[in-house]
């Protein structure tokens, strides 16, 4: 009888310290924009756009190109789930973009965004966006610079 009571007590202790299995919350679905999707956003937004880097190709020219450039749009305002305000559009190769006051961004490759200038400090990847916005933008408050990868 004493063995049964001790065993039951041990089983209760083990059960109380076992990790509880909770269903995982799915991560927000963020995807890298195609150049065509980025061009569509650029032609339909009412944000104020500033273009830097190489000229943006026409949609018909996109199929002829293979890799090389990354397009990044980063803006200084978020209203509900919409990224906008004053936006800068970069088209070009691997670089570190100075992007102070950025609160949201989207890109045609998996860029990094950092809380310090010069692509330093704490950095995260676009693909691991915590707060997804409309049109595949990511809420990135505190962003000061963006790492554009080689593609």
C-alpha positions as CSV (number, residue, x, y, z in Angstrom):
1,X,0.0,0.0,0.0
2,X,2.8,2.4,0.8
3,X,4.5,1.7,-2.6
4,X,1.2,2.5,-4.4
5,X,0.7,5.8,-2.5
6,X,4.4,6.8,-3.1
7,X,4.1,5.9,-6.8
8,X,0.9,7.9,-7.1
9,X,2.5,10.9,-5.5
10,X,5.6,10.6,-7.7
11,X,3.3,10.4,-10.8
12,X,1.4,13.5,-9.7
13,X,4.7,15.5,-9.2
14,X,6.0,14.4,-12.6
15,X,2.7,15.3,-14.3
16,X,2.8,18.7,-12.7
17,X,6.2,19.6,-14.0
18,X,5.8,18.2,-17.5
19,X,5.6,20.9,-20.2
20,X,2.0,21.6,-21.3
21,X,1.6,21.3,-25.1
22,X,-0.1,24.3,-26.5
23,X,-0.9,24.8,-30.1
24,X,1.5,27.1,-31.7
25,X,0.3,30.4,-33.1
26,X,1.1,30.5,-36.8
27,X,3.6,33.1,-37.9
28,X,2.3,36.0,-40.0
29,X,2.4,35.1,-43.7
30,X,4.9,37.4,-45.3
31,X,6.2,36.8,-48.8
32,X,8.8,38.5,-50.9
33,X,7.2,40.6,-53.7
34,X,7.9,39.9,-57.3
35,X,9.2,42.9,-59.3
36,X,5.9,42.9,-61.1
37,X,3.9,43.1,-57.8
38,X,6.2,45.9,-56.6
39,X,5.6,47.8,-59.8
40,X,1.8,47.4,-59.4
41,X,2.1,48.9,-55.9
42,X,4.2,51.8,-57.1
43,X,1.7,52.7,-59.8
44,X,-1.3,52.5,-57.4
45,X,-0.1,54.0,-54.2
46,X,-0.9,57.6,-53.2
47,X,2.4,57.7,-51.1
48,X,5.0,60.4,-52.0
49,X,7.8,58.4,-53.7
50,X,11.5,59.2,-54.0
51,X,13.5,57.0,-56.3
52,X,17.2,56.1,-55.7
53,X,19.5,53.7,-57.4
54,X,19.1,52.4,-60.9
55,X,16.0,53.2,-63.0
56,X,13.1,51.0,-62.4
57,X,12.5,48.7,-65.4
58,X,9.2,48.5,-67.2
59,X,7.0,45.5,-66.6
60,X,7.7,44.1,-70.1
61,X,11.5,44.2,-69.4
62,X,11.3,42.2,-66.2
63,X,11.2,38.8,-67.9
64,X,14.3,39.6,-69.9
65,X,16.4,40.2,-66.7
66,X,17.8,37.5,-64.5
67,X,18.7,38.5,-61.0
68,X,21.1,41.2,-60.0
69,X,18.9,44.0,-58.6
70,X,16.7,44.2,-55.5
71,X,13.8,46.6,-55.2
72,X,13.1,48.0,-51.7
73,X,10.3,50.4,-50.8
74,X,10.5,51.9,-47.3
75,X,8.2,54.5,-45.8
76,X,7.8,56.7,-42.7
77,X,4.1,56.2,-41.9
78,X,1.7,53.4,-41.0
79,X,-2.0,53.9,-41.0
80,X,-3.8,50.8,-39.7
81,X,-2.5,48.1,-42.0
82,X,-1.3,50.4,-44.8
83,X,2.3,51.5,-45.3
84,X,2.7,54.9,-46.8
85,X,3.5,58.6,-46.2
86,X,6.9,59.5,-47.6
87,X,8.5,56.5,-49.3
88,X,11.9,55.8,-50.8
89,X,12.2,53.2,-53.6
90,X,15.6,51.7,-54.1
91,X,16.5,49.6,-57.1
92,X,20.0,48.1,-57.3
93,X,22.5,45.7,-56.0
94,X,23.8,44.7,-52.6
95,X,24.3,47.7,-50.3
96,X,23.5,49.2,-47.0
97,X,20.8,51.8,-47.2
98,X,20.6,54.7,-44.8
99,X,16.9,54.7,-43.8
100,X,16.2,56.8,-40.7
101,X,12.6,57.1,-39.6
102,X,11.5,54.0,-41.5
103,X,8.4,52.3,-40.0
104,X,7.5,49.9,-42.8
105,X,9.0,48.3,-45.8
106,X,8.7,45.7,-48.6
107,X,11.2,44.2,-51.0
108,X,11.8,41.8,-53.8
109,X,14.4,39.9,-51.8
110,X,14.9,39.0,-48.2
111,X,16.4,42.2,-46.9
112,X,17.6,42.9,-43.4
113,X,16.5,45.9,-41.4
114,X,18.5,47.3,-38.5
115,X,18.0,49.7,-35.6
116,X,21.3,51.6,-36.1
117,X,22.8,53.4,-39.1
118,X,25.4,51.6,-41.2
119,X,23.5,48.3,-41.0
120,X,24.5,47.8,-37.4
121,X,22.9,47.2,-34.1
122,X,20.0,44.7,-33.9
123,X,18.9,43.5,-37.3
124,X,16.0,41.3,-38.4
125,X,15.1,39.7,-41.7
126,X,12.1,40.7,-43.8
127,X,11.1,37.0,-44.0
128,X,10.6,36.9,-40.2
129,X,8.3,39.9,-40.1
130,X,6.4,40.1,-36.9
131,X,3.6,42.4,-38.0
132,X,2.5,42.0,-41.6
133,X,0.8,44.9,-43.4
134,X,-1.3,45.1,-46.6
135,X,0.5,44.5,-49.9
136,X,3.2,42.4,-48.3
137,X,4.7,45.2,-46.3
138,X,6.2,44.7,-42.9
139,X,5.9,47.0,-39.9
140,X,9.5,47.8,-38.9
141,X,9.4,50.6,-36.3
142,X,12.8,51.9,-35.3
143,X,14.5,51.0,-38.5
144,X,17.5,53.1,-39.3
145,X,19.2,51.1,-42.1
146,X,18.5,48.3,-44.5
147,X,20.8,45.5,-45.7
148,X,20.2,44.8,-49.4
149,X,21.6,41.3,-50.2
150,X,23.4,40.1,-53.3
151,X,21.0,38.1,-55.5
